[in-house]
Amino acid sequence: MKLLVLGCKTLREGVVVSAIFFIGGLLLTLAAQHVVPDMLHMNHAVLLLGFVLLLLAPIVLISTFLLSILPGVKVDDDCEP
């Protein structure tokens, strides 16, 4: 149950990971449409990876938020902005 203990650092890391997934998914999707050649359907594989990252971004963000509001998962750390 130690994995569910969230503090300010963990919440910030969840937001950063979500932002990286979202930006990476956008960049991979655009690269699949405009840069990657059609050879061996590589553009479809890169497009799929981009869509997976775009789907994972809100899932990571929502799961981090839900874990932070669970009752009984309180950490007494000083959160400084």
Contacts in CASP RR format, 6 or more apart in sequence:
PFRMAT RR
TARGET T0000
AUTHOR 0000-0000-0000
METHOD contacts of the structure
MODEL  1
MKLLVLGCKTLREGVVVSAIFFIGGLLLTLAAQHVVPDMLHMNHAVLLLG
FVLLLLAPIVLISTFLLSILPGVKVDDDCEP
4 67 0 8 1.000
4 70 0 8 1.000
4 73 0 8 1.000
5 73 0 8 1.000
5 75 0 8 1.000
6 64 0 8 1.000
6 67 0 8 1.000
6 68 0 8 1.000
6 73 0 8 1.000
6 75 0 8 1.000
7 68 0 8 1.000
7 75 0 8 1.000
7 77 0 8 1.000
7 79 0 8 1.000
8 77 0 8 1.000
8 79 0 8 1.000
8 80 0 8 1.000
10 64 0 8 1.000
11 64 0 8 1.000
11 68 0 8 1.000
14 60 0 8 1.000
14 61 0 8 1.000
14 64 0 8 1.000
15 61 0 8 1.000
15 64 0 8 1.000
17 60 0 8 1.000
18 57 0 8 1.000
18 58 0 8 1.000
18 60 0 8 1.000
18 61 0 8 1.000
18 64 0 8 1.000
19 57 0 8 1.000
21 53 0 8 1.000
21 54 0 8 1.000
21 56 0 8 1.000
21 57 0 8 1.000
21 60 0 8 1.000
22 53 0 8 1.000
22 54 0 8 1.000
22 57 0 8 1.000
24 50 0 8 1.000
24 53 0 8 1.000
25 49 0 8 1.000
25 50 0 8 1.000
25 51 0 8 1.000
25 53 0 8 1.000
25 54 0 8 1.000
25 57 0 8 1.000
26 50 0 8 1.000
26 54 0 8 1.000
28 46 0 8 1.000
28 47 0 8 1.000
28 49 0 8 1.000
28 50 0 8 1.000
28 53 0 8 1.000
29 47 0 8 1.000
29 50 0 8 1.000
29 51 0 8 1.000
29 54 0 8 1.000
31 46 0 8 1.000
32 43 0 8 1.000
32 44 0 8 1.000
32 46 0 8 1.000
32 47 0 8 1.000
32 50 0 8 1.000
33 43 0 8 1.000
33 47 0 8 1.000
36 42 0 8 1.000
36 43 0 8 1.000
36 46 0 8 1.000
37 43 0 8 1.000
67 73 0 8 1.000
END
